[in-house]
Amino acid sequence: MRKRGLLQHGGNMQFIKETKSICPECLKVLDATIFEENGKVYIKKECPEHGFFQDVYWSDYNQYLRAEKFRYDGDGLNNPRTKTVDDCPYDCGICSQHKSHTALAIIDVTNRCNLKCPVCFANAAAAGYVYEPAKEEIMGMLENLRKNDPVPAIALQFSGGEPTVRDDLFELIRMAKELGFRHVELNTNGIRLAQSVDYCRELKEAGMSTVYLQFDGLTSEVYKFNAESTC
């Protein structure tokens, strides 16, 4: 039986709640336990086939408690986009089992980038092909999000890749605002913004609400890390 991250408990473990999770090997839905120990929050589960798994759920118990004040299980969407056929997690869309509506919608407008960071969470520029939906396709995505019932999506992030490599980014932002998105956020490495104050001004005038900047650490070493070295 495989074991990963198993701790030897010293008697100060505090049970928080039972939940559901999945086996990282076979993706089977499992019963899971969330608990606190030594100021951290952990989640543990056991797969009949692949064994016991335990991971840090929150690194700070106090921050977990603070976030829990804002947690709310809703009734999901009246118009889910995915039918339940193979069950969780294979039918994820927004499926009928979702309990919440879309809080922050994220649309990848390109997988092109003007950097090649080894720590890129999107693995940009490594796919071997260009993914860049046309403006009309993005319009369809935005309209779909605004049709969420009973709570239309109102917060949006344009991500990638690097969204600022698109020449029509201003149009995309204006389009989102016209459709009713109150918050339009730009996920960027900041290079294009640092090169031109006028470009920043145009983004703001188009309706951009927030800039979500890449930030991986305070030293140069973290930017040299390559995930393949830990596989």
Buried (B, 14 or more C-beta within 10 A) or exposed (E): EEEEEEEEEEEEBEEBEEEEBBBEEEEBEBEBBBBBBEEBBBBBBBBEEBBBBBEEBBEEBEEBEEEEEEEEEEEBBEEBBBEEEEEBEEBEEBBBBBEBBBEEBEBBBBBBBBEEBBEBEBEBBEEEEEEBBEEEEBBEBBEEBBEBEEEBBBBBBBBBBBBBBBEEBBEBBBBBBEBEBEBBBBBBBBBBBEEEEEBBEBBEEBBBBEBBEBEEEEEEEEEEBEEEEEE
